[in-house]
């Protein structure tokens, strides 16, 4: 959710802290703030709303100093006001926080009973007061933090600055990610490698329960039991250019158009084109012994899992359960021995999904993860890591991460089928051939961008929009509806086409556009029948299909969007493009903030 950064530097840090926040604003943009230490004093600047407001505040009231912390907020406890903006501070301590302190109420009551007063409604401020109490009682900062951390329940990544200490920050993490970066005479803290990309490529990921003392000379890392530990230093590989828009109007637009390239990159890791085989990373797992698969994910990743369920059951004939992560643990699921639990996440830090992973691991399931960040918490805790190689995704509404997830899942399903003896050599070659065709098909789909842009004003005035699809196109209908909701704020719902007559058809009138995803193929005729049911009741239909499908069923539609004719295996990847572009162009037509839609954040690191 929130993004945090800290710098113990040898030159002024305020501008660099703000630059780091710009690279993390996708994590939240309800408010922003910085705190530096200069002349022994804590200098704090905060602003409600987007980061540009903090930039204005700093222009009028600079924050000098060569050490500091900063934060961009996605609000959980307390409205998005200046008083609730981080950093939170006392006279002795300032800190920034990503996560939720679940036991903040009893801690707050305890502090107030001792005469402490609060200026915010946040859970975070209790941590500042607890640490401050320790410092005020004579403890040095390290001992004060060490005493407080075991008292905190929930999820947190913290960066803490201290009055009079221009040589040190303290960081800590439990449930929320935190990275240490190493520079020349400088050391950094950040929520992710992306925030630190302009500063350093040398990073180390803190493990669960770690805390760290950061100085200009480096970092001293301790585990949850306060034992000194070493965490491997790696090269992040993230460049500052990866998070620039280039010639595109929005990051989302850029990321939609990157899909042919990134899907090709992803498939390079999972296909052996010369041998015409599907391959996975080295693993110590006997896939032939897998008897059941449990897929768990959230949001767009969940819809990728829904598509994968079709593939796993069709190719490998392995039964698949699928659940949203936020519900999974709480229904006490039955997990049979020999099962594979598959988790899908762009960030690899989604709190609900990570908690579900640990639940399955404790239950003895083999853990596989499909993630875009191969150094994330989920990646590090997996038995089988399946990276997507989509590159940094800045737009809050996921696009390229989704298609790369689908590419990986298709390859995985085929490989599992081979291992279980359910796919012949000829069938595997056919799958490989179609997957290799996917990037070119995505390019062909993107060629219809102008057509979709021209059609968007027909959708933009709508209060409600319905999406219909059958088979693997049903999850795409759900994904299309989600995208439209996320960035245009139009109420939209996705339905399996055959379910229209079981209730949703009551919503149909001439003011409700119905977007139908219907590639020609075995399910086309039945989907067309459902279209006719809509048309008979005055519904306005936008048909997304190939030339053959449009020729057969396009007459009388409000609009048609032509897609290339593709094999059903890769149709979900290809049809992701029009549902993304519809949402994008409708949002542009409505004038909404495409990359930073209201109330949302990219990485949901709280339950």
NULUM-260548 format. One record per residue (C-alpha): x, y, z. Coordinates in nm, 2 decimals. Layout:
+--------+--------+--------+
!      u !      v !      w !
+--------+--------+--------+
!      X !      Y !      Z !
...
+--------+--------+--------+
This chain:
+--------+--------+--------+
!      u !      v !      w !
+--------+--------+--------+
!   0.00 !   0.00 !   0.00 !
!   0.20 !   0.29 !   0.12 !
!   0.55 !   0.37 !   0.00 !
!   0.84 !   0.45 !   0.23 !
!   1.20 !   0.56 !   0.16 !
!   1.49 !   0.67 !   0.38 !
!   1.83 !   0.81 !   0.30 !
!   2.14 !   0.84 !   0.52 !
!   2.33 !   1.06 !   0.28 !
!   2.63 !   1.28 !   0.23 !
!   2.44 !   1.55 !   0.04 !
!   2.09 !   1.71 !   0.07 !
!   1.82 !   1.44 !   0.06 !
!   1.48 !   1.62 !   0.03 !
!   1.47 !   1.62 !  -0.35 !
!   1.59 !   1.27 !  -0.37 !
!   1.33 !   1.15 !  -0.12 !
!   1.06 !   1.31 !  -0.33 !
!   1.20 !   1.15 !  -0.64 !
!   1.18 !   0.81 !  -0.47 !
!   0.82 !   0.88 !  -0.37 !
!   0.74 !   0.96 !  -0.74 !
!   0.85 !   0.61 !  -0.82 !
!   0.63 !   0.47 !  -0.55 !
!   0.32 !   0.69 !  -0.59 !
!   0.14 !   0.39 !  -0.74 !
!   0.14 !   0.25 !  -0.38 !
!  -0.08 !   0.53 !  -0.26 !
!  -0.15 !   0.89 !  -0.32 !
!  -0.38 !   1.01 !  -0.04 !
!  -0.10 !   1.22 !   0.11 !
!   0.27 !   1.26 !   0.13 !
!   0.54 !   1.38 !   0.36 !
!   0.91 !   1.41 !   0.44 !
!   1.11 !   1.45 !   0.76 !
!   1.48 !   1.54 !   0.76 !
!   1.72 !   1.59 !   1.05 !
!   1.92 !   1.91 !   1.03 !
!   2.10 !   2.10 !   1.30 !
!   1.99 !   1.83 !   1.54 !
!   1.62 !   1.91 !   1.48 !
!   1.34 !   1.71 !   1.31 !
!   1.21 !   1.91 !   1.01 !
!   0.88 !   1.78 !   0.89 !
!   0.68 !   1.87 !   0.58 !
!   0.35 !   1.71 !   0.49 !
!   0.06 !   1.77 !   0.24 !
!  -0.28 !   1.62 !   0.18 !
!  -0.35 !   1.47 !  -0.17 !
!  -0.11 !   1.38 !  -0.44 !
!   0.27 !   1.42 !  -0.43 !
!   0.26 !   1.75 !  -0.63 !
!   0.11 !   1.91 !  -0.32 !
!   0.41 !   1.81 !  -0.12 !
!   0.64 !   1.95 !  -0.39 !
!   0.46 !   2.28 !  -0.35 !
!   0.50 !   2.27 !   0.02 !
!   0.87 !   2.21 !   0.00 !
!   0.91 !   2.49 !  -0.25 !
!   0.78 !   2.73 !   0.01 !
!   0.92 !   2.56 !   0.32 !
!   1.24 !   2.36 !   0.24 !
!   1.36 !   2.06 !   0.44 !
!   1.74 !   2.08 !   0.46 !
!   1.95 !   1.80 !   0.58 !
!   2.15 !   1.50 !   0.46 !
!   1.94 !   1.24 !   0.63 !
!   1.56 !   1.19 !   0.61 !
!   1.26 !   0.97 !   0.56 !
!   0.95 !   1.01 !   0.33 !
!   0.61 !   0.85 !   0.27 !
!   0.33 !   0.84 !   0.02 !
!   0.00 !   0.72 !   0.18 !
!  -0.29 !   0.49 !   0.10 !
!  -0.52 !   0.56 !   0.38 !
!  -0.63 !   0.28 !   0.62 !
!  -0.69 !   0.43 !   0.96 !
!  -0.79 !   0.80 !   0.94 !
!  -0.91 !   1.02 !   0.66 !
!  -0.65 !   1.14 !   0.40 !
!  -0.58 !   1.47 !   0.57 !
!  -0.26 !   1.66 !   0.65 !
!  -0.28 !   1.56 !   1.02 !
!  -0.30 !   1.20 !   0.92 !
!  -0.01 !   1.22 !   0.67 !
!   0.32 !   1.06 !   0.75 !
!   0.58 !   1.11 !   0.89 !
!   0.43 !   1.10 !   1.24 !
!   0.64 !   1.26 !   1.50 !
!   0.70 !   1.36 !   1.86 !
!   0.96 !   1.59 !   1.99 !
!   1.22 !   1.31 !   1.97 !
!   1.11 !   1.07 !   1.70 !
!   0.97 !   1.07 !   1.34 !
!   0.87 !   0.76 !   1.15 !
!   0.70 !   0.64 !   0.84 !
!   0.50 !   0.32 !   0.81 !
!   0.36 !   0.08 !   0.55 !
!   0.11 !  -0.17 !   0.69 !
!  -0.14 !  -0.19 !   0.98 !
!  -0.08 !  -0.20 !   1.35 !
!  -0.37 !  -0.43 !   1.45 !
!  -0.34 !  -0.37 !   1.82 !
!  -0.31 !   0.00 !   1.80 !
!  -0.63 !   0.07 !   2.00 !
!  -0.51 !  -0.08 !   2.33 !
!  -0.17 !   0.07 !   2.28 !
!  -0.32 !   0.41 !   2.21 !
!  -0.54 !   0.38 !   2.53 !
!  -0.23 !   0.28 !   2.73 !
!  -0.04 !   0.58 !   2.60 !
!  -0.32 !   0.82 !   2.66 !
!  -0.36 !   0.70 !   3.02 !
!   0.01 !   0.80 !   3.07 !
!  -0.07 !   1.15 !   2.94 !
!   0.04 !   1.12 !   2.58 !
!  -0.16 !   1.33 !   2.33 !
!  -0.22 !   1.24 !   1.96 !
!  -0.26 !   1.47 !   1.66 !
!  -0.38 !   1.20 !   1.42 !
!  -0.64 !   0.92 !   1.38 !
!  -0.38 !   0.68 !   1.25 !
!  -0.26 !   0.35 !   1.39 !
!   0.10 !   0.46 !   1.31 !
!   0.13 !   0.74 !   1.56 !
!   0.12 !   0.49 !   1.85 !
!   0.45 !   0.35 !   1.73 !
!   0.61 !   0.70 !   1.73 !
!   0.49 !   0.76 !   2.09 !
!   0.61 !   0.42 !   2.21 !
!   0.96 !   0.47 !   2.07 !
!   0.96 !   0.83 !   2.19 !
!   0.88 !   0.72 !   2.55 !
!   1.18 !   0.49 !   2.55 !
!   1.41 !   0.77 !   2.42 !
!   1.27 !   1.02 !   2.67 !
!   1.33 !   0.77 !   2.95 !
!   1.70 !   0.76 !   2.87 !
!   1.72 !   0.46 !   2.63 !
!   1.93 !   0.51 !   2.32 !
!   1.74 !   0.48 !   1.99 !
!   1.84 !   0.13 !   1.92 !
!   1.73 !   0.00 !   2.26 !
!   1.41 !   0.20 !   2.24 !
!   1.31 !   0.04 !   1.91 !
!   1.42 !  -0.30 !   2.02 !
!   1.18 !  -0.28 !   2.32 !
!   0.89 !  -0.16 !   2.11 !
!   0.89 !  -0.40 !   1.81 !
!   0.78 !  -0.71 !   2.00 !
!   0.47 !  -0.52 !   2.12 !
!   0.34 !  -0.46 !   1.76 !
!   0.09 !  -0.69 !   1.60 !
!   0.00 !  -0.68 !   1.24 !
!   0.20 !  -0.58 !   0.93 !
!   0.46 !  -0.31 !   0.92 !
!   0.76 !  -0.17 !   0.74 !
!   0.91 !   0.12 !   0.94 !
!   1.18 !   0.38 !   0.89 !
!   1.25 !   0.59 !   1.20 !
!   1.45 !   0.91 !   1.24 !
!   1.57 !   1.06 !   1.57 !
!   1.62 !   1.42 !   1.69 !
!   1.99 !   1.49 !   1.72 !
!   2.10 !   1.19 !   1.52 !
!   2.21 !   1.29 !   1.17 !
!   2.41 !   0.97 !   1.13 !
!   2.14 !   0.70 !   1.16 !
!   1.80 !   0.56 !   1.07 !
!   1.64 !   0.24 !   1.20 !
!   1.42 !   0.02 !   0.98 !
!   1.21 !  -0.28 !   1.06 !
!   0.97 !  -0.51 !   0.88 !
!   0.71 !  -0.77 !   0.96 !
!   0.46 !  -0.87 !   0.68 !
!   0.54 !  -0.56 !   0.46 !
!   0.85 !  -0.55 !   0.24 !
!   1.16 !  -0.34 !   0.31 !
!   1.48 !  -0.31 !   0.11 !
!   1.83 !  -0.19 !   0.21 !
!   2.03 !  -0.01 !  -0.06 !
!   2.40 !   0.04 !  -0.05 !
!   2.57 !   0.34 !  -0.21 !
!   2.91 !   0.52 !  -0.19 !
!   2.91 !   0.68 !   0.16 !
!   2.53 !   0.65 !   0.17 !
!   2.28 !   0.39 !   0.27 !
!   1.91 !   0.37 !   0.18 !
!   1.58 !   0.21 !   0.29 !
!   1.29 !   0.16 !   0.05 !
!   0.96 !  -0.03 !   0.01 !
!   1.10 !  -0.18 !  -0.31 !
!   1.40 !  -0.17 !  -0.54 !
!   1.21 !   0.06 !  -0.78 !
!   1.22 !   0.34 !  -0.53 !
!   1.60 !   0.31 !  -0.50 !
!   1.67 !   0.26 !  -0.87 !
!   1.82 !   0.61 !  -0.93 !
!   2.03 !   0.58 !  -0.61 !
!   2.17 !   0.23 !  -0.63 !
!   2.15 !  -0.12 !  -0.78 !
!   2.31 !  -0.28 !  -0.48 !
!   2.03 !  -0.40 !  -0.25 !
!   1.94 !  -0.66 !   0.02 !
!   1.59 !  -0.77 !   0.10 !
!   1.51 !  -0.79 !   0.47 !
!   1.35 !  -1.11 !   0.59 !
!   1.04 !  -1.14 !   0.80 !
!   1.10 !  -0.99 !   1.15 !
!   1.43 !  -0.82 !   1.06 !
!   1.53 !  -0.48 !   1.18 !
!   1.82 !  -0.27 !   1.07 !
!   2.05 !   0.01 !   1.18 !
!   2.13 !   0.22 !   0.87 !
!   2.44 !   0.45 !   0.87 !
!   2.66 !   0.60 !   0.60 !
!   2.89 !   0.31 !   0.64 !
!   2.63 !   0.05 !   0.57 !
!   2.37 !  -0.15 !   0.76 !
!   2.36 !  -0.37 !   1.07 !
!   2.08 !  -0.62 !   1.03 !
!   1.92 !  -0.82 !   1.31 !
!   1.66 !  -1.09 !   1.31 !
!   1.34 !  -1.11 !   1.52 !
!   1.54 !  -1.25 !   1.81 !
!   1.79 !  -0.96 !   1.79 !
!   2.07 !  -1.18 !   1.65 !
!   2.31 !  -1.01 !   1.40 !
!   2.24 !  -1.16 !   1.05 !
!   2.37 !  -1.11 !   0.70 !
!   2.12 !  -1.08 !   0.41 !
!   2.25 !  -1.14 !   0.07 !
!   2.34 !  -0.83 !  -0.14 !
!   2.21 !  -0.85 !  -0.49 !
!   2.19 !  -0.64 !  -0.80 !
!   1.83 !  -0.52 !  -0.85 !
!   1.85 !  -0.48 !  -1.23 !
!   1.58 !  -0.21 !  -1.20 !
!   1.67 !   0.10 !  -1.40 !
!   1.52 !   0.45 !  -1.37 !
!   1.42 !   0.44 !  -1.74 !
!   1.19 !   0.15 !  -1.67 !
!   0.96 !   0.38 !  -1.48 !
!   0.94 !   0.66 !  -1.74 !
!   0.64 !   0.70 !  -1.97 !
!   0.84 !   0.78 !  -2.28 !
!   0.61 !   0.89 !  -2.56 !
!   0.29 !   0.76 !  -2.40 !
!   0.03 !   0.97 !  -2.23 !
!  -0.01 !   0.74 !  -1.94 !
!   0.18 !   0.45 !  -1.78 !
!  -0.12 !   0.23 !  -1.84 !
!  -0.11 !   0.30 !  -2.21 !
!   0.26 !   0.23 !  -2.22 !
!   0.21 !  -0.10 !  -2.04 !
!  -0.07 !  -0.21 !  -2.27 !
!   0.15 !  -0.15 !  -2.57 !
!   0.45 !  -0.33 !  -2.41 !
!   0.26 !  -0.66 !  -2.39 !
!   0.39 !  -0.82 !  -2.72 !
!   0.74 !  -0.76 !  -2.60 !
!   0.71 !  -0.86 !  -2.24 !
!   0.50 !  -1.17 !  -2.32 !
!   0.77 !  -1.27 !  -2.57 !
!   1.03 !  -1.22 !  -2.29 !
!   0.82 !  -1.43 !  -2.05 !
!   0.78 !  -1.71 !  -2.30 !
!   1.15 !  -1.73 !  -2.37 !
!   1.19 !  -1.87 !  -2.01 !
!   0.92 !  -2.14 !  -2.06 !
!   0.96 !  -2.25 !  -2.42 !
!   1.24 !  -2.44 !  -2.60 !
!   1.15 !  -2.34 !  -2.96 !
!   1.41 !  -2.57 !  -3.12 !
!   1.30 !  -2.87 !  -2.93 !
!   0.94 !  -2.75 !  -2.94 !
!   0.89 !  -2.83 !  -2.57 !
!   0.76 !  -2.65 !  -2.26 !
!   1.01 !  -2.62 !  -1.98 !
!   1.00 !  -2.49 !  -1.62 !
!   1.27 !  -2.37 !  -1.39 !
!   1.47 !  -2.64 !  -1.21 !
!   1.28 !  -2.79 !  -0.92 !
!   1.28 !  -3.07 !  -0.67 !
!   0.91 !  -3.14 !  -0.72 !
!   0.76 !  -3.45 !  -0.88 !
!   0.48 !  -3.29 !  -1.08 !
!   0.34 !  -3.63 !  -1.19 !
!   0.24 !  -3.69 !  -0.82 !
!   0.02 !  -3.38 !  -0.80 !
!  -0.34 !  -3.49 !  -0.74 !
!  -0.51 !  -3.15 !  -0.69 !
!  -0.44 !  -2.79 !  -0.74 !
!  -0.56 !  -2.50 !  -0.52 !
!  -0.53 !  -2.16 !  -0.69 !
!  -0.54 !  -1.85 !  -0.47 !
!  -0.51 !  -1.49 !  -0.58 !
!  -0.68 !  -1.14 !  -0.57 !
!  -0.83 !  -0.91 !  -0.82 !
!  -0.69 !  -0.94 !  -1.17 !
!  -0.46 !  -1.22 !  -1.07 !
!  -0.76 !  -1.41 !  -0.95 !
!  -0.91 !  -1.39 !  -1.30 !
!  -0.58 !  -1.52 !  -1.45 !
!  -0.62 !  -1.81 !  -1.21 !
!  -0.98 !  -1.87 !  -1.34 !
!  -0.85 !  -1.90 !  -1.69 !
!  -0.57 !  -2.13 !  -1.57 !
!  -0.84 !  -2.36 !  -1.41 !
!  -0.97 !  -2.43 !  -1.76 !
!  -0.62 !  -2.51 !  -1.88 !
!  -0.51 !  -2.73 !  -1.59 !
!  -0.83 !  -2.94 !  -1.61 !
!  -0.84 !  -2.96 !  -1.99 !
!  -0.47 !  -3.04 !  -2.04 !
!  -0.36 !  -3.22 !  -1.73 !
!  -0.70 !  -3.35 !  -1.61 !
!  -0.61 !  -3.24 !  -1.25 !
!  -0.90 !  -3.10 !  -1.05 !
!  -0.86 !  -2.74 !  -0.95 !
!  -1.01 !  -2.54 !  -0.66 !
!  -0.99 !  -2.16 !  -0.69 !
!  -1.06 !  -1.90 !  -0.42 !
!  -1.00 !  -1.53 !  -0.35 !
!  -0.72 !  -1.49 !  -0.10 !
!  -0.92 !  -1.27 !   0.13 !
!  -1.17 !  -1.56 !   0.19 !
!  -0.95 !  -1.86 !   0.16 !
!  -0.82 !  -1.90 !   0.51 !
!  -1.15 !  -1.81 !   0.68 !
!  -1.35 !  -2.09 !   0.52 !
!  -1.11 !  -2.35 !   0.67 !
!  -1.04 !  -2.52 !   0.33 !
!  -0.98 !  -2.89 !   0.29 !
!  -0.63 !  -2.94 !   0.16 !
!  -0.56 !  -3.30 !   0.06 !
!  -0.21 !  -3.46 !   0.08 !
!  -0.01 !  -3.44 !  -0.24 !
!  -0.17 !  -3.11 !  -0.34 !
!  -0.01 !  -2.81 !  -0.51 !
!  -0.11 !  -2.46 !  -0.39 !
!  -0.06 !  -2.21 !  -0.66 !
!  -0.05 !  -1.84 !  -0.57 !
!  -0.06 !  -1.56 !  -0.83 !
!   0.05 !  -1.20 !  -0.76 !
!   0.20 !  -0.91 !  -0.95 !
!   0.39 !  -0.78 !  -0.65 !
!   0.44 !  -1.10 !  -0.45 !
!   0.36 !  -0.90 !  -0.14 !
!  -0.02 !  -0.90 !  -0.14 !
!  -0.11 !  -0.95 !   0.22 !
!  -0.41 !  -1.17 !   0.18 !
!  -0.24 !  -1.39 !  -0.07 !
!   0.08 !  -1.41 !   0.14 !
!  -0.12 !  -1.52 !   0.44 !
!  -0.30 !  -1.78 !   0.24 !
!   0.04 !  -1.91 !   0.11 !
!   0.17 !  -1.95 !   0.47 !
!  -0.15 !  -2.13 !   0.56 !
!  -0.10 !  -2.38 !   0.28 !
!   0.27 !  -2.42 !   0.36 !
!   0.18 !  -2.51 !   0.72 !
!  -0.07 !  -2.76 !   0.59 !
!   0.20 !  -2.94 !   0.39 !
!   0.11 !  -2.83 !   0.04 !
!   0.37 !  -2.78 !  -0.23 !
!   0.39 !  -2.41 !  -0.30 !
!   0.41 !  -2.26 !  -0.65 !
!   0.40 !  -1.89 !  -0.71 !
!   0.35 !  -1.69 !  -1.03 !
!   0.50 !  -1.34 !  -0.95 !
!   0.64 !  -1.04 !  -1.13 !
!   0.89 !  -0.96 !  -0.86 !
!   1.12 !  -1.26 !  -0.82 !
!   1.27 !  -1.12 !  -0.50 !
!   0.94 !  -1.07 !  -0.32 !
!   0.82 !  -1.25 !  -0.01 !
!   0.61 !  -1.50 !  -0.20 !
!   0.90 !  -1.58 !  -0.43 !
!   1.13 !  -1.64 !  -0.14 !
!   0.89 !  -1.87 !   0.03 !
!   0.79 !  -2.08 !  -0.27 !
!   0.89 !  -2.44 !  -0.36 !
!   0.84 !  -2.35 !  -0.73 !
!   0.90 !  -2.00 !  -0.85 !
!   0.75 !  -1.90 !  -1.18 !
!   0.85 !  -1.54 !  -1.26 !
!   0.65 !  -1.35 !  -1.52 !
!   0.93 !  -1.11 !  -1.64 !
!   0.68 !  -0.83 !  -1.72 !
!   0.91 !  -0.56 !  -1.58 !
!   0.79 !  -0.28 !  -1.35 !
!   0.42 !  -0.21 !  -1.37 !
!   0.34 !   0.15 !  -1.26 !
!  -0.02 !   0.19 !  -1.37 !
!  -0.24 !   0.09 !  -1.08 !
!  -0.48 !  -0.11 !  -1.31 !
!  -0.28 !  -0.42 !  -1.40 !
!  -0.23 !  -0.49 !  -1.77 !
!   0.09 !  -0.64 !  -1.89 !
!   0.13 !  -0.84 !  -1.56 !
!  -0.20 !  -1.01 !  -1.64 !
!  -0.10 !  -1.13 !  -1.99 !
!   0.24 !  -1.24 !  -1.87 !
!   0.06 !  -1.44 !  -1.59 !
!  -0.16 !  -1.60 !  -1.85 !
!   0.15 !  -1.69 !  -2.06 !
!   0.32 !  -1.86 !  -1.76 !
!   0.01 !  -2.04 !  -1.66 !
!  -0.05 !  -2.18 !  -2.01 !
!   0.30 !  -2.31 !  -2.02 !
!   0.28 !  -2.45 !  -1.67 !
!  -0.05 !  -2.63 !  -1.75 !
!   0.10 !  -2.78 !  -2.06 !
!   0.41 !  -2.89 !  -1.88 !
!   0.20 !  -3.05 !  -1.60 !
!   0.00 !  -3.24 !  -1.86 !
!   0.32 !  -3.38 !  -2.02 !
!   0.45 !  -3.49 !  -1.68 !
!   0.12 !  -3.66 !  -1.60 !
!   0.11 !  -3.84 !  -1.93 !
!  -0.20 !  -3.65 !  -2.05 !
!  -0.04 !  -3.47 !  -2.34 !
!   0.13 !  -3.63 !  -2.64 !
!   0.44 !  -3.51 !  -2.80 !
!   0.24 !  -3.38 !  -3.10 !
!   0.00 !  -3.20 !  -2.87 !
!   0.29 !  -3.03 !  -2.68 !
!   0.44 !  -2.92 !  -3.01 !
!   0.10 !  -2.77 !  -3.10 !
!   0.08 !  -2.58 !  -2.77 !
!   0.43 !  -2.45 !  -2.82 !
!   0.35 !  -2.33 !  -3.17 !
!   0.05 !  -2.14 !  -3.05 !
!   0.23 !  -1.98 !  -2.76 !
!   0.50 !  -1.86 !  -3.00 !
!   0.23 !  -1.70 !  -3.21 !
!   0.10 !  -1.50 !  -2.91 !
!   0.32 !  -1.19 !  -2.93 !
!   0.24 !  -1.14 !  -3.30 !
!  -0.13 !  -1.18 !  -3.22 !
!  -0.11 !  -0.92 !  -2.94 !
!   0.05 !  -0.68 !  -3.19 !
!  -0.24 !  -0.75 !  -3.43 !
!  -0.49 !  -0.68 !  -3.15 !
!  -0.31 !  -0.35 !  -3.06 !
!  -0.35 !  -0.24 !  -3.43 !
!  -0.72 !  -0.18 !  -3.35 !
!  -0.64 !   0.09 !  -3.08 !
!  -0.78 !   0.37 !  -3.30 !
!  -1.11 !   0.18 !  -3.36 !
!  -1.15 !   0.13 !  -2.98 !
!  -1.07 !   0.50 !  -2.91 !
!  -1.33 !   0.60 !  -3.16 !
!  -1.59 !   0.37 !  -3.00 !
!  -1.52 !   0.48 !  -2.64 !
!  -1.74 !   0.79 !  -2.64 !
!  -2.04 !   0.56 !  -2.70 !
!  -1.96 !   0.39 !  -2.36 !
!  -1.84 !   0.68 !  -2.16 !
!  -2.19 !   0.82 !  -2.08 !
!  -2.32 !   0.49 !  -1.94 !
!  -2.40 !   0.44 !  -1.58 !
!  -2.38 !   0.06 !  -1.61 !
!  -2.20 !  -0.17 !  -1.85 !
!  -2.23 !  -0.55 !  -1.88 !
!  -1.96 !  -0.78 !  -2.01 !
!  -2.04 !  -1.13 !  -2.14 !
!  -1.81 !  -1.43 !  -2.22 !
!  -1.82 !  -1.81 !  -2.23 !
!  -1.55 !  -2.06 !  -2.12 !
!  -1.21 !  -1.88 !  -2.07 !
!  -1.37 !  -1.56 !  -2.20 !
!  -1.59 !  -1.55 !  -1.89 !
!  -1.29 !  -1.45 !  -1.67 !
!  -1.20 !  -1.20 !  -1.94 !
!  -1.55 !  -1.05 !  -1.90 !
!  -1.49 !  -1.02 !  -1.53 !
!  -1.15 !  -0.86 !  -1.60 !
!  -1.30 !  -0.62 !  -1.85 !
!  -1.56 !  -0.51 !  -1.60 !
!  -1.30 !  -0.47 !  -1.33 !
!  -1.08 !  -0.25 !  -1.55 !
!  -1.37 !  -0.03 !  -1.64 !
!  -1.47 !   0.01 !  -1.27 !
!  -1.11 !   0.08 !  -1.16 !
!  -1.03 !   0.37 !  -1.39 !
!  -1.35 !   0.51 !  -1.53 !
!  -1.57 !   0.47 !  -1.22 !
!  -1.85 !   0.32 !  -1.43 !
!  -2.04 !   0.04 !  -1.26 !
!  -1.97 !  -0.27 !  -1.46 !
!  -2.03 !  -0.64 !  -1.42 !
!  -1.90 !  -0.95 !  -1.60 !
!  -2.12 !  -1.26 !  -1.65 !
!  -2.09 !  -1.60 !  -1.80 !
!  -2.31 !  -1.55 !  -2.12 !
!  -2.55 !  -1.83 !  -2.03 !
!  -2.62 !  -1.68 !  -1.69 !
!  -2.78 !  -1.37 !  -1.84 !
!  -3.12 !  -1.53 !  -1.84 !
!  -3.09 !  -1.62 !  -1.48 !
!  -3.12 !  -1.26 !  -1.35 !
!  -2.89 !  -1.00 !  -1.51 !
!  -3.11 !  -0.97 !  -1.82 !
!  -3.35 !  -0.77 !  -1.60 !
!  -3.10 !  -0.49 !  -1.62 !
!  -3.10 !  -0.47 !  -2.00 !
!  -3.23 !  -0.15 !  -2.16 !
!  -3.11 !   0.08 !  -2.43 !
!  -2.90 !   0.27 !  -2.17 !
!  -2.69 !  -0.03 !  -2.07 !
!  -2.41 !  -0.12 !  -2.32 !
!  -2.33 !  -0.49 !  -2.33 !
!  -1.98 !  -0.59 !  -2.44 !
!  -1.96 !  -0.94 !  -2.57 !
!  -1.63 !  -1.13 !  -2.60 !
!  -1.69 !  -1.40 !  -2.86 !
!  -1.41 !  -1.54 !  -3.06 !
!  -1.53 !  -1.77 !  -3.33 !
!  -1.50 !  -2.13 !  -3.23 !
!  -1.69 !  -2.40 !  -3.04 !
!  -1.86 !  -2.17 !  -2.80 !
!  -1.94 !  -1.89 !  -3.05 !
!  -2.29 !  -2.00 !  -3.15 !
!  -2.42 !  -2.02 !  -2.80 !
!  -2.27 !  -1.68 !  -2.71 !
!  -2.45 !  -1.54 !  -3.02 !
!  -2.78 !  -1.68 !  -2.89 !
!  -2.72 !  -1.49 !  -2.57 !
!  -2.65 !  -1.18 !  -2.77 !
!  -2.98 !  -1.21 !  -2.94 !
!  -3.16 !  -1.23 !  -2.60 !
!  -3.00 !  -0.90 !  -2.52 !
!  -3.08 !  -0.75 !  -2.86 !
!  -3.45 !  -0.85 !  -2.83 !
!  -3.47 !  -0.64 !  -2.52 !
!  -3.33 !  -0.33 !  -2.67 !
!  -2.97 !  -0.38 !  -2.54 !
!  -2.68 !  -0.20 !  -2.72 !
!  -2.41 !  -0.46 !  -2.81 !
!  -2.04 !  -0.41 !  -2.86 !
!  -1.91 !  -0.73 !  -3.02 !
!  -1.55 !  -0.82 !  -2.98 !
!  -1.47 !  -1.10 !  -3.22 !
!  -1.26 !  -1.20 !  -3.52 !
!  -1.35 !  -1.12 !  -3.88 !
!  -1.55 !  -1.45 !  -3.92 !
!  -1.75 !  -1.38 !  -3.60 !
!  -1.82 !  -1.02 !  -3.69 !
!  -1.94 !  -1.13 !  -4.03 !
!  -2.18 !  -1.37 !  -3.88 !
!  -2.31 !  -1.17 !  -3.58 !
!  -2.20 !  -0.81 !  -3.61 !
!  -2.50 !  -0.67 !  -3.79 !
!  -2.71 !  -0.44 !  -3.58 !
!  -2.44 !  -0.40 !  -3.31 !
!  -2.36 !  -0.06 !  -3.16 !
!  -2.00 !  -0.12 !  -3.25 !
!  -1.77 !  -0.41 !  -3.34 !
!  -1.41 !  -0.46 !  -3.25 !
!  -1.21 !  -0.70 !  -3.47 !
!  -0.95 !  -0.92 !  -3.32 !
!  -0.71 !  -1.16 !  -3.51 !
!  -0.83 !  -1.51 !  -3.55 !
!  -0.63 !  -1.72 !  -3.30 !
!  -0.63 !  -2.06 !  -3.14 !
!  -0.85 !  -2.09 !  -2.83 !
!  -0.54 !  -2.15 !  -2.62 !
!  -0.41 !  -1.80 !  -2.67 !
!  -0.74 !  -1.62 !  -2.71 !
!  -0.75 !  -1.51 !  -2.34 !
!  -0.41 !  -1.33 !  -2.39 !
!  -0.53 !  -1.16 !  -2.71 !
!  -0.88 !  -1.06 !  -2.58 !
!  -0.72 !  -0.90 !  -2.28 !
!  -0.60 !  -0.62 !  -2.51 !
!  -0.95 !  -0.50 !  -2.62 !
!  -1.09 !  -0.50 !  -2.26 !
!  -0.79 !  -0.31 !  -2.14 !
!  -0.81 !  -0.06 !  -2.43 !
!  -1.19 !  -0.01 !  -2.38 !
!  -1.13 !   0.08 !  -2.02 !
!  -0.84 !   0.30 !  -2.10 !
!  -1.01 !   0.50 !  -2.37 !
!  -1.34 !   0.54 !  -2.18 !
!  -1.14 !   0.67 !  -1.88 !
!  -0.96 !   0.92 !  -2.11 !
!  -1.29 !   1.03 !  -2.26 !
!  -1.43 !   1.08 !  -1.91 !
!  -1.12 !   1.27 !  -1.80 !
!  -1.04 !   1.05 !  -1.50 !
!  -0.69 !   0.99 !  -1.35 !
!  -0.60 !   0.68 !  -1.55 !
!  -0.27 !   0.59 !  -1.37 !
!  -0.39 !   0.68 !  -1.02 !
!  -0.76 !   0.60 !  -0.99 !
!  -0.93 !   0.72 !  -0.67 !
!  -0.92 !   0.50 !  -0.36 !
!  -0.68 !   0.24 !  -0.51 !
!  -0.32 !   0.14 !  -0.47 !
!  -0.10 !  -0.09 !  -0.67 !
!   0.02 !  -0.33 !  -0.40 !
!  -0.23 !  -0.42 !  -0.13 !
!   0.00 !  -0.51 !   0.17 !
!  -0.28 !  -0.50 !   0.43 !
!  -0.57 !  -0.73 !   0.50 !
+--------+--------+--------+
